[in-house]
Amino acid sequence: MIFEALNFQTHLILRNLRRPGTTERNIPEGCGFGLVSCANYLWETLAWLVFAILAQTWGSYLFLAVASG
């Protein structure tokens, strides 16, 4: 749940990069953007990793590999 909440937070940050009525975009900051350029993919991948570890099925690891790739 924590990784999905962080994923949602990154979507809110990305949504608010452009001020209404302008074409200028800001650089995203916080919530993982200091580590990677697409933090929403980082949090989504980590959420699926936790799911795969908890489920312990080959299908969950396969989905993790395909979704992360």
Buried (B, 14 or more C-beta within 10 A) or exposed (E): EEBEEBBEBBBEBBEEEEEEEEEEEEEBEEBBBEEEEEBBBBBBBBBBBBBBEEEEEEEBBEBBEEEEE
